[in-house]
Amino acid sequence: LELGINSSVFRARGGGQTTAISGDGASMSIALGWVIAPNLVLYGKLMDAGASDPDVAGPGTTTFTRGDSDLYGVGPGLTYYLPGNFFVSATAMAARVSLSDSNDHTILSSGWGVAGDAVVGKEWWTSDNWGLGVSFQGLLGELGGHAEANGVTPTWSASAWSLLFSATYN
């Protein structure tokens, strides 16, 4: 389990214009896996990184949105543990971006695309089976789009940087 804070930027490009959605918020994920070799874990991960009340900047304007922006992803990954319980992880995900208003109505969303995350961190054993840790995560993605009212289908890019706290059961 991972929970933390992040800063994210999502961009929709199409028709010669770019809209950027940026802000700070929460990042969380859950991963389930198994040890496949000494110090190597294969897992499946479900994650969400987003911003509360993000800024939306389009051609010539910036607005403040009451709501949330999110990057959702699901996919397989690997973690390798180094001496001292330091670790590195990488996940390949199917992902999408959405922007919703304060009533949870979707305003904009991407289609599904590809995203990846890389994590570096350290864990400390707190019992025979539980470890608590801290890590830094970088997320990058390229996503498809849905047709907008003007008929332009944008392509999306996503980036998020997170400071995470984790609880691991082994």
Stockholm file with secondary structure:
# STOCKHOLM 1.0

chainA/1-170         LELGINSSVFRARGGGQTTAISGDGASMSIALGWVIAPNLVLYGKLMDAGASDPDVAGPGTTTFTRGDSDLYGVGPGLTYYLPGNFFVSATAMAARVSLSDSNDHTILSSGWGVAGDAVVGKEWWTSDNWGLGVSFQGLLGELGGHAEANGVTPTWSASAWSLLFSATYN
#=GR chainA/1-170 SS CEEEEEEEEEEEEETTEEEEEEEEEEEEEEEEEEEEETTEEEEEEEEEEEEESCEEEETTEEEECSEEEEEEEEEEEEEEECGGGEEEEEEEEEEEEEEEETTSCEEEEEEEEEEEEEEEEEEEESSSSEEEEEEEEEEEEEEEECCCTTSCCCEEEEEEEEEEEEEEEC
#=GC SS_cons         CEEEEEEEEEEEEETTEEEEEEEEEEEEEEEEEEEEETTEEEEEEEEEEEEESCEEEETTEEEECSEEEEEEEEEEEEEEECGGGEEEEEEEEEEEEEEEETTSCEEEEEEEEEEEEEEEEEEEESSSSEEEEEEEEEEEEEEEECCCTTSCCCEEEEEEEEEEEEEEEC
//
